[in-house]
Amino acid sequence: MSDANSPASNRLELLVVYARLALAASFLAAVADRLGFYGAAGTRGVAWGDMQHFQAYARQLNPWFPLSVIPILSWLVTVTETLVGMCLIAGFQIRLVSLVAGALLFAFAVGMTAGTGVRSALYASVPSASACAFLLWLRQPDRYTIDHLISLPPASSVTPFARSIHYAAAAWAVLFAAPHLWWALGVPAGMPGGRASHELLMTTWRYYFDLGVIGLSILAAFVAIAPIRAWGRAIPRWVLRTMAWIACVMLGLRGIAGLVADGISDPIWWPMFLAGAILFGAIAVRLMRE
């Protein structure tokens, strides 16, 4: 009978972490290339450089699809790879995501074999990456994943109503991060100013700003969930309480500023900020009373 904390088990778990992070890096690096973050097409080390060149490559790998389907397929694959990469890093829904990754890589291997020959698929190690993803699908999530943290028993002293506030704050953080994710990918949908802001959207500083907001949203979701999970007991309550207050104040000030400046012309963003301020303020107050 093997010990889950034995050196051999720990080494195996670290190899599993390495496998999912390596797969995630491969997916996200490919997405970054076709979105132009490494430079234009023809630049040294750049495979595509933009979606137009990637779509031409996708046509080569998918001769059985009508040409009219290729743009939709290219964007669908790009969005899927982005979500798969992020979920692999975070460790969210690992088994499902690993299955999707394995199937996607297997489809790439088939397409490369049909379009550019079997050796190109083997040289790019696509079949081995697919096998790695399928092996991850067969394993239980490692301890460094969101899946593992969610599976831990909740703190029993929290009332159902208080728990709902924490989950609502975590959901708020995810919803807030979502548009910044697709803005970082160059999709202007929902951005104030619409398509007129697309040029601003593609600037380097805006890209890193959106990445920063996504990171802060992940941190906010962590602060919201930690107090009601068993693993959160290891974090000093004053740390979580301070972070909740900081979120409350910053979101509140931004919401009030938006209300004053925009009023009814902005029915989405300043109410969103104020809703977040209320939720994280409620969490901070509850943590003060523990």
C-alpha positions as CSV (number, residue, x, y, z in Angstrom):
1,M,0.0,0.0,0.0
2,S,1.6,3.3,-1.1
3,D,1.9,6.3,1.1
4,A,0.4,9.5,-0.5
5,N,3.1,11.5,1.3
6,S,6.0,9.2,0.5
7,P,9.0,10.6,-1.5
8,A,8.1,8.5,-4.5
9,S,4.5,9.9,-4.5
10,N,5.7,13.4,-4.0
11,R,8.1,13.1,-7.0
12,L,5.3,11.7,-9.1
13,E,3.0,14.6,-8.1
14,L,5.7,17.1,-9.0
15,L,6.1,15.4,-12.4
16,V,2.3,15.8,-12.9
17,V,2.5,19.5,-12.1
18,Y,5.4,19.8,-14.6
19,A,3.3,18.0,-17.2
20,R,0.3,20.3,-16.9
21,L,2.3,23.5,-16.8
22,A,4.4,22.4,-19.8
23,L,1.2,21.7,-21.8
24,A,-0.3,25.0,-20.7
25,A,2.8,26.9,-21.8
26,S,2.7,25.2,-25.2
27,F,-1.0,26.1,-25.7
28,L,-0.6,29.7,-24.6
29,A,2.6,30.3,-26.5
30,A,1.0,29.1,-29.7
31,V,-2.0,31.5,-29.1
32,A,0.4,34.4,-28.4
33,D,2.2,33.7,-31.7
34,R,-0.9,33.8,-33.8
35,L,-2.1,37.0,-32.1
36,G,1.1,38.8,-33.0
37,F,2.7,39.1,-29.6
38,Y,6.1,37.8,-30.8
39,G,6.1,40.0,-33.9
40,A,4.8,40.1,-37.4
41,A,4.8,37.2,-39.8
42,G,8.3,36.5,-41.2
43,T,10.0,37.6,-38.0
44,R,12.6,35.1,-36.8
45,G,11.1,32.6,-34.5
46,V,7.5,33.5,-35.4
47,A,5.4,30.7,-36.8
48,W,2.3,32.8,-37.9
49,G,2.4,36.3,-36.5
50,D,-1.3,36.9,-37.1
51,M,-4.6,35.1,-37.5
52,Q,-4.6,35.4,-41.3
53,H,-1.4,33.3,-41.6
54,F,-2.8,30.9,-38.9
55,Q,-6.0,30.5,-40.9
56,A,-3.9,29.6,-44.0
57,Y,-2.1,27.0,-42.0
58,A,-5.4,25.7,-40.6
59,R,-6.7,25.3,-44.2
60,Q,-3.6,23.2,-45.0
61,L,-4.3,20.9,-42.0
62,N,-8.0,20.6,-42.6
63,P,-8.5,19.9,-46.3
64,W,-11.8,18.2,-45.5
65,F,-13.5,21.4,-44.3
66,P,-15.1,24.0,-46.6
67,L,-13.1,27.2,-46.8
68,S,-15.9,29.2,-45.3
69,V,-15.6,27.2,-42.1
70,I,-11.9,27.8,-41.6
71,P,-12.1,31.3,-39.9
72,I,-14.7,30.1,-37.4
73,L,-12.6,26.9,-36.8
74,S,-9.4,28.9,-36.3
75,W,-11.0,31.2,-33.7
76,L,-12.8,28.3,-32.0
77,V,-9.4,26.5,-31.6
78,T,-7.7,29.7,-30.4
79,V,-10.3,30.3,-27.7
80,T,-10.3,26.7,-26.7
81,E,-6.5,26.6,-26.4
82,T,-6.5,29.8,-24.3
83,L,-9.1,28.4,-21.9
84,V,-7.3,25.0,-21.7
85,G,-4.0,26.7,-21.0
86,M,-5.4,28.9,-18.2
87,C,-7.3,26.0,-16.6
88,L,-4.2,23.8,-16.7
89,I,-2.2,26.4,-14.9
90,A,-4.9,27.1,-12.3
91,G,-5.7,23.4,-11.9
92,F,-9.4,23.9,-12.6
93,Q,-11.5,21.0,-13.9
94,I,-8.2,19.3,-14.7
95,R,-9.6,15.9,-15.8
96,L,-12.1,17.4,-18.2
97,V,-9.6,20.0,-19.5
98,S,-6.9,17.3,-20.0
99,L,-9.4,15.2,-22.0
100,V,-10.1,18.2,-24.2
101,A,-6.4,19.0,-24.5
102,G,-5.6,15.4,-25.5
103,A,-8.4,15.3,-28.1
104,L,-7.3,18.7,-29.5
105,L,-3.7,17.6,-29.8
106,F,-4.7,14.3,-31.4
107,A,-6.8,16.3,-33.9
108,F,-3.7,18.4,-34.6
109,A,-1.6,15.3,-35.1
110,V,-4.1,13.9,-37.6
111,G,-4.3,17.3,-39.4
112,M,-0.6,17.7,-39.6
113,T,-0.2,14.1,-40.9
114,A,-2.8,14.9,-43.6
115,G,-1.6,18.4,-44.5
116,T,2.2,18.3,-44.0
117,G,3.1,14.6,-43.5
118,V,3.5,12.4,-40.5
119,R,7.1,13.4,-39.9
120,S,6.0,17.0,-39.2
121,A,3.7,15.8,-36.4
122,L,6.4,13.6,-35.0
123,Y,9.1,16.4,-35.2
124,A,6.7,18.7,-33.3
125,S,6.1,16.0,-30.6
126,V,2.3,16.5,-31.0
127,P,1.4,12.8,-30.5
128,S,3.5,12.6,-27.3
129,A,1.9,15.8,-26.0
130,S,-1.5,14.3,-26.7
131,A,-0.5,11.2,-24.8
132,C,0.7,13.3,-21.9
133,A,-2.7,15.1,-21.8
134,F,-4.6,11.8,-21.8
135,L,-2.5,10.5,-19.0
136,L,-3.4,13.6,-16.9
137,W,-7.0,12.8,-17.7
138,L,-6.6,9.5,-16.0
139,R,-5.1,10.9,-12.8
140,Q,-6.8,12.6,-9.8
141,P,-5.9,16.3,-9.5
142,D,-2.7,17.0,-7.7
143,R,-2.6,19.0,-4.4
144,Y,-1.5,22.2,-6.2
145,T,-4.8,22.6,-8.1
146,I,-8.1,24.5,-7.5
147,D,-9.8,21.1,-7.9
148,H,-8.0,19.7,-4.9
149,L,-8.7,22.8,-2.8
150,I,-12.4,22.7,-3.7
151,S,-12.6,19.1,-2.7
152,L,-11.5,19.8,0.9
153,P,-14.3,20.0,3.5
154,P,-15.7,23.5,4.2
155,A,-15.3,25.3,7.5
156,S,-18.3,24.2,9.5
157,S,-18.8,27.4,11.5
158,V,-20.0,29.5,8.5
159,T,-23.7,30.0,8.1
160,P,-25.3,29.2,4.6
161,F,-26.1,32.9,4.1
162,A,-22.5,34.0,4.9
163,R,-21.2,31.2,2.6
164,S,-23.4,32.5,-0.2
165,I,-21.8,36.0,0.1
166,H,-18.4,34.5,-0.2
167,Y,-19.4,32.5,-3.3
168,A,-21.1,35.6,-4.8
169,A,-17.9,37.6,-4.3
170,A,-15.8,34.8,-6.0
171,A,-18.3,34.8,-8.9
172,W,-18.1,38.6,-9.1
173,A,-14.3,38.3,-9.5
174,V,-14.6,35.7,-12.3
175,L,-17.2,37.8,-14.2
176,F,-15.0,40.9,-13.8
177,A,-11.9,39.1,-15.1
178,A,-13.8,37.7,-18.2
179,P,-13.9,40.8,-20.4
180,H,-10.3,41.7,-19.5
181,L,-9.3,38.2,-20.7
182,W,-10.9,38.7,-24.1
183,W,-9.6,42.3,-24.3
184,A,-6.1,40.9,-23.7
185,L,-6.7,38.5,-26.6
186,G,-7.6,41.5,-28.8
187,V,-11.4,41.1,-28.9
188,P,-13.0,44.5,-28.4
189,A,-16.5,43.2,-27.4
190,G,-17.9,45.1,-24.5
191,M,-15.0,47.6,-24.2
192,P,-16.1,51.2,-23.6
193,G,-15.8,53.0,-26.9
194,G,-16.5,49.8,-28.9
195,R,-14.4,49.2,-32.0
196,A,-13.1,52.7,-31.9
197,S,-11.1,51.6,-28.9
198,H,-9.5,48.7,-30.7
199,E,-6.3,50.5,-31.5
200,L,-5.9,51.3,-27.8
201,L,-6.8,47.7,-27.0
202,M,-3.8,46.4,-29.0
203,T,-1.2,48.6,-27.3
204,T,1.4,46.9,-25.1
205,W,0.6,48.8,-21.9
206,R,-3.1,47.9,-22.3
207,Y,-2.3,44.2,-22.7
208,Y,-0.2,44.2,-19.5
209,F,-2.9,46.2,-17.7
210,D,-5.5,43.6,-18.6
211,L,-3.2,40.8,-17.4
212,G,-2.8,42.7,-14.2
213,V,-6.5,43.0,-13.7
214,I,-6.9,39.3,-14.4
215,G,-4.3,38.5,-11.8
216,L,-6.0,40.7,-9.2
217,S,-9.3,39.1,-10.0
218,I,-7.8,35.7,-9.3
219,L,-6.5,37.0,-6.0
220,A,-9.9,38.5,-5.2
221,A,-11.6,35.1,-5.8
222,F,-9.0,33.5,-3.5
223,V,-9.7,36.0,-0.8
224,A,-13.4,35.3,-1.1
225,I,-13.2,31.5,-1.0
226,A,-10.4,31.1,1.5
227,P,-12.3,31.9,4.7
228,I,-15.0,29.2,4.1
229,R,-12.6,26.4,3.1
230,A,-10.6,24.2,5.4
231,W,-7.3,25.1,3.7
232,G,-8.0,28.8,4.4
233,R,-7.5,28.2,8.1
234,A,-3.8,28.2,7.4
235,I,-3.9,31.9,6.4
236,P,-4.0,34.5,9.2
237,R,-7.5,36.1,9.4
238,W,-6.0,39.6,9.5
239,V,-4.4,39.0,6.1
240,L,-7.7,38.0,4.5
241,R,-9.5,40.8,6.4
242,T,-7.0,43.4,5.2
243,M,-7.2,42.3,1.6
244,A,-11.0,42.3,1.7
245,W,-11.0,45.8,3.0
246,I,-8.5,47.0,0.4
247,A,-10.8,45.5,-2.3
248,C,-13.8,47.1,-0.8
249,V,-12.3,50.6,-0.6
250,M,-10.7,50.5,-4.1
251,L,-13.8,49.1,-5.8
252,G,-16.0,51.6,-3.9
253,L,-14.0,54.6,-4.9
254,R,-13.9,53.5,-8.5
255,G,-17.7,52.9,-8.5
256,I,-18.5,56.3,-6.9
257,A,-16.2,58.0,-9.4
258,G,-17.9,56.2,-12.3
259,L,-21.4,57.2,-10.9
260,V,-20.4,60.8,-10.6
261,A,-18.7,61.0,-14.0
262,D,-20.9,58.8,-16.1
263,G,-24.3,58.4,-14.3
264,I,-26.9,56.6,-16.4
265,S,-24.7,56.7,-19.5
266,D,-22.8,53.7,-18.0
267,P,-25.3,51.2,-16.7
268,I,-22.7,48.4,-16.4
269,W,-19.3,49.3,-15.0
270,W,-19.9,51.6,-12.0
271,P,-22.7,49.3,-10.7
272,M,-20.3,46.4,-11.2
273,F,-17.6,48.1,-9.1
274,L,-20.1,49.1,-6.3
275,A,-21.5,45.5,-6.2
276,G,-17.9,44.2,-5.7
277,A,-17.3,46.8,-3.0
278,I,-20.4,45.7,-1.1
279,L,-19.6,42.0,-1.4
280,F,-16.0,42.4,-0.2
281,G,-17.0,44.8,2.5
282,A,-19.5,42.2,3.8
283,I,-16.7,39.6,3.9
284,A,-14.4,42.1,5.7
285,V,-17.0,42.8,8.3
286,R,-17.8,39.1,8.8
287,L,-14.1,38.4,9.3
288,M,-13.8,41.2,11.9
289,R,-16.6,39.4,13.9
290,E,-14.9,36.0,14.0
